[in-house]
Amino acid sequence: MNILLVGSGGREHALAWKIRQSPLTTTLYIAPGNGGTALEGQNVDIAPDDIPALVDFAISKSIDLVVVGPELPLVLGLKNALEEKNIPCFGPGAYAAQLEGSKGFAKSMMQEAEVPTADFAVFDDFTMAREYLEKQTMPVVIKADGLAAGKGVVIVNTVQEGVTTLREMMEDKVFGSAGTRVVIEEALQGEEASFLAFCDGRTVVALPSSQDHKRIGEGDTGPNTGGMGAYSPAPILPRTDYQATSDLVLKPIIQHLEAMDHPFKGILYAGLMYTDKGPHVLEYNVRFGDPECQPLLARLDTDIVEIMLACVEGRLDTIDIVIKPEHSLCVVLAAKGYPGSYEKGMEISGIDDAEAIPGVKVFQAGTRLENGKTLCNGGRVLGVTALGKDLAEAKDKAYQAVNKIAFNGKYFRGDIGDKGLSRG
């Protein structure tokens, strides 16, 4: 099979690595890819949001399957455009992709499907939003409705902070058109977990639980990032609860979309908050998380191309998805200054030494290859991922590997997995 993978992050390197292992894969293209994906297949200089160019390339190369990594191409309708040309695509269509593309849409779908979530209201008028905010008990969460690169969610502790945030989003357009419409919701308290599943429009097969670390600083301090590390499984969501949790937060959405004649095929990701009233959905994503993808794929022991084809063809119930018993943990190495401004072009050394440690794989994210050297090319640079017999061993191996890698300004959190270890 000729396969086209869309995206350029650590998630895409992990997907390329797994797709490359499949005996079904003949040729793998990655658009636009990074320094790591270049080692797994052939990078193609096409932006993920250039839908016409991606479709034309798929036609020209007789692509048998397109795998979409990031959310933007899905929200823009890449799957729909490919289907018009009879090219299979792993990922939902534009309507279902609104689960991530519009927070207001997602909240309404949760309400209709009776999925537990925070109380909320949606506004496209600043004055009405402010009047509603002034009646709420603080803190509350204000979310830009559209895609804002993971930065459009703000927890506010006072009405004054909230009014300022609303003005920045709705009037000053700090997130562009994404903040023209906002969601205001109660701030849930608890511990978070990520719960992902393969879906074929009807059948839902959950992957193991995982937990991301969004804040830049240790102890979950500082601004949000795209994710500074993740591990799997997450003790807060044990294996014995997978089925009940899937029935509560995943299956109702899949069934609701099927009933609306918009079947969801791909990866559905539920971001959960464990409150004193049980799990509530914070958000849905319509693709693998990054960095959750890295530890999850490290544990996947079934041909991922077979799984993806089964999802596309509506026969996921015929596939036996096997998960390795080991635990896995990923530590993100970032450039100094991230998530603010940061330098690029620093040479990276020690990746081979890190991967010499049994069970370690270094997934590249913000990198590029130049004259045989691997250089930094983004804020999140690498995802150092390790397997271990338990979480403690996975963490130990990952940080051993982290210490083998060097580049100027290397930054990482030292507490990835600690919440899981504290639970035993």
HELIX and SHEET records of a PDB file:
HELIX    1   1 GLY A   10  ARG A   20  1                                  11    
HELIX    2   2 THR A   37  LEU A   39  5                                   3    
HELIX    3   3 ILE A   51  SER A   60  1                                  10    
HELIX    4   4 GLU A   71  VAL A   75  1                                   5    
HELIX    5   5 LEU A   78  GLU A   83  1                                   6    
HELIX    6   6 ALA A   94  GLY A  101  1                                   8    
HELIX    7   7 LYS A  103  ALA A  113  1                                  11    
HELIX    8   8 PHE A  126  LEU A  133  1                                   8    
HELIX    9   9 VAL A  159  LEU A  166  1                                   8    
HELIX   10  10 ARG A  167  GLU A  171  3                                   5    
HELIX   11  11 GLY A  176  GLY A  179  5                                   4    
HELIX   12  12 ARG A  239  ASP A  241  5                                   3    
HELIX   13  13 TYR A  242  VAL A  249  1                                   8    
HELIX   14  14 LYS A  251  ALA A  259  1                                   9    
HELIX   15  15 CYS A  293  ARG A  299  1                                   7    
HELIX   16  16 ILE A  304  GLU A  313  1                                  10    
HELIX   17  17 LEU A  316  THR A  318  5                                   3    
HELIX   18  18 ILE A  351  GLU A  355  1                                   5    
HELIX   19  19 LEU A  391  VAL A  402  1                                  12    
HELIX   20  20 ASP A  418  ARG A  423  1                                   6    
SHEET    1   A 5 GLN A  42  ASN A  43  0                                        
SHEET    2   A 5 THR A  27  PRO A  32  1                                        
SHEET    3   A 5 ASN A   2  GLY A   7  1                                        
SHEET    4   A 5 LEU A  65  VAL A  68  1                                        
SHEET    5   A 5 CYS A  89  PHE A  90  1                                        
SHEET    1   B 4 PHE A 120  PHE A 123  0                                        
SHEET    2   B 4 VAL A 182  GLU A 186 -1                                        
SHEET    3   B 4 VAL A 140  ALA A 144 -1                                        
SHEET    4   B 4 VAL A 153  VAL A 156 -1                                        
SHEET    1   C 4 VAL A 204  ALA A 206  0                                        
SHEET    2   C 4 GLU A 191  ASP A 200 -1                                        
SHEET    3   C 4 LYS A 265  THR A 275 -1                                        
SHEET    4   C 4 GLY A 278  ASN A 285 -1                                        
SHEET    1   D 5 GLN A 211  ASP A 212  0                                        
SHEET    2   D 5 GLY A 229  SER A 232 -1                                        
SHEET    3   D 5 HIS A 327  ALA A 334 -1                                        
SHEET    4   D 5 ARG A 380  GLY A 388 -1                                        
SHEET    5   D 5 VAL A 360  GLN A 364 -1                                        
SHEET    1   E 2 ARG A 215  GLY A 217  0                                        
SHEET    2   E 2 THR A 221  ASN A 224 -1                                        
SHEET    1   F 2 THR A 367  GLU A 370  0                                        
SHEET    2   F 2 LYS A 373  CYS A 376 -1                                        
END                                                                             
